[in-house]
Every structure is written in structure tokens, then in C-alpha cells.
Amino acid sequence: MDDIRYLAIARNPDPASALGYLVMIPIEGGIVVKTSDTWPRTKALYCHRVATAAWPKDPELVEALPLLACTRRGAAIDIVVDRGREKRSQIVFTTARGRDMIFWQSARTLRQARPKGSVPRARAHNLVEVPITIDTREHYPYRFSNRSVITERAALPCGDYGVYRDGALYAAVERKTMDDLLSSINDNRLRYAIGQLAALPRAAIVVEARYSAILQSSYLRPALILDAIADYAIRWPEVPVVFCETRKLAEEWTYRYLSAAYYLSLEVPNLAERATLTPASPAAIRHWASANGIAVPQRGPIPKSVRQRYLQAQGHSPSDKPVNL
């Protein structure tokens, strides 16, 4: 093949693998990854790196694309092949909660995630200032640029962004990328995080991806992911999981949600009256139990006996069904 470098794509000789192709990237002595297609056309492709020795001695080549450029730029490799269409792509090396992950993407896949229209600039609830606390463990936080927001960094008991009322966390939003969502579902971290968020008066999870992107997952079975999200919605209906197409939209949604929560908190004179906003929410019951010296777990289901005592104290009969549990 003279002195021209090629991006070689071969069929994966392992018939049991869900990633049917091997890609040889001629850089740094040769990087070989397994992936599910020959080019990132309508979606970014998940890749799994394998040893260079895994490249077959006699590969069944699907394509050998002449390279115009193959350059490492930090955590990404820019690839330009010599052909008329679909010539530019990028191999991105990233980490989600300690797990190394690789994605092969193109300008086309990024454009498809970019919605039309512009984000409205009007203030949420016409609030001049919304004090939002950003968790110190959030490495690349939302900036809320050109918004009526005052931010501070502090360690939040749960969530990544929150607003306080009377010194207590009143509302919180947990931010997830799709990679982080999948890994936290896989190791059950998300289940415990939602249980902790449910103890707040207001809480939500925002995902920086489309709901339909779940169907493209090769990390976990899509059915498993969809079942998990549906299970969370049934067990903790007070903590919605909201999908936004881009990081920018997720930031906008977070700003609007926390602004609405802050606006609502201003209508509540003190913590003692807060429980009347959601008469039978877990947060209200826990607040009432704490004020009356009744032991109640801070996570998970509230004992039936405690719920009944709470309802009786609120003037309901024991047979009344609690709401929002």
C-alpha cells in the first residue's frame, strides 16, 4: 500500500460479539477497537478497545479508507479520509464514573442532536435573582450565562444543583449524561440517588440526551434501561427523569425548574408550613415525624404505621389512601 496510511475496517471474527467490526487506527503503534458499524452515520458508535494483537493476521476487510489526516488532539483522535462524502470523524476517549469509554462520532451525528430554534431569554417567573448552589463534585458545571442566577459552590447532600430555604435544601437537580445514566443504572447507584432525592420537597433528574438514544445503546440492553427508568417512575413519582436533547437544553431546563422551586419556596413562610404543600409526600411525612420525635428511615419506604399516624394527625381517617407515595 506504498506510503499512504489507511483506516482499515474488517469484520470481527468473533461471531458471538455484538460489535461486528474491527477498526484499525494507524496511530500510536496501532489502536484497534470493536464497534457496531463501519462509520458513525445516524448515531455515535460505542467502541471497545482491544489489544493490537487482536487484529486478524488475514482480516476480512470491509473497507480500507485512505487517510488525509489522523491526529491525536488531547482526548480525541481526528480522522479525515480521502473520499467525497462522510470524510470527517472523531474517536473520543472519555470516562463515566471511573469507567473508560470510547465513542466514534461525526459532524452529522452531532447535528442530529441539535434542535432547531433558540432558547428563550425571558426570566423565569420574572425573578431578579435565583440563588443556585452547585455541588463541589460537579467538575464541569452549568454556567447559567446571561441568566438572573447567583451561584455558589458547596457540598450538596444530594443532587448537583440546588436551592435552599431556611438553611435546608429545598430542591435539587441531578445531572446525567447518557454514559453516566447507563453506568449508574448498571451498578444501581441511580436507584439509591433517587431514593435520597425523594426525601426533598422537590427534586428531579435531567439527562443530556434524547430518550430515543437509549435504543442505540450497546453498553446495556435497551429493554433493561427502559425497564429501570419505568421502575423509578413508579417507585418515586415525585422525582421525574427528564430527557433533554442537548447539554444547553438541559441547562435551560435546570434553570427553569430550580427557579420555579425557588419561587414556590418564597410562598412558604417557614419549614413548619412547608408540609402543607404536599400533604402526603414522603418529605412531608418525614418532617412531621421528626418534629414529633417519631423514628422514620431517611431513605426507602415509610412504614405504614407512621403514614397512618400522620394521616390521623392531619384529620384524615385511617382508611384514607395517602397521596403521592
Disulfide bonds with the S-S distance in Angstrom:
none
